């Protein structure tokens, strides 16, 4: 009997509340396993877990968050062969699969290095006319829902790492046709130092789960990197209900230089005035 892979919510691996699953096949149509098919209730549970984890995660020092992302990179590298096998099942050649896994490890390390530098780059000491200090500092926006692209490892890491490095928590809808690398990444996260609830991963139908997350009143932002083009406008309309930040699909080359745009997209800027000499 083939394994049925579970969801990852609040640091645990529950079955879908609906009891549903769907078959996962390789690039040649051969059956590999079953993946849980998340429901609206599972999406709500994931948001609750992300909100519960947010104060603790955002309250950690930037240096500590960077340490944890480094640890994730180490854990991922330790399971390199498994990721290579899963990417080959999804259609990548052996060489391309190995290159993607190595790039995903490097991507975690790259974002980890930004953890304690983001405040200095995105913040500022503002020149003002008067006896005041004026500082602008970046703060995480809260719970971010991410529709992951169909690049099942490097693309996923490229949209997830910038969300959590700055102190946000995430609810991720994994690649629908190739969810196994995403589930394996969830196992890496669960055995690293990342607190439960910081990342919650749902497998299933994007067209079913994404609208509920876009409309959820306790989600602060959505990244539509993996949304189908014909559904982007619908998801934006749903997100407008509580003025969510929306990051539209940008046609990223996931193997290219990541830049800082995905980190700053989910930051708020707090400006503080303080009298001089007091």
Secondary structure, 3 states (H helix, E strand, C coil): CCCEECCEECCECCCCCCCCEEEEECCCCCEEEEEECCCHHHHHHHHHHHHHHHHHHHHCCHHHHHHHHHHHHHHHHHCHHHHHHHHHHCCCCHHHHHHHHHHHHHHHHHHHHHCCCHHHHHCEECCCCCCEEEEEEEEECCEEEEECCCCCCHHHHHHHHHHHHCCCEEEEECCCCCCHHHHHHHHHHHCCCCCCCCEEEECCCHHHHHHHHHHCCCCCEEECCCCCHHHHHHHHHHHHHHCCEEECCCCCCCCCCCCCHHHHCCEEEEEEEEECCC
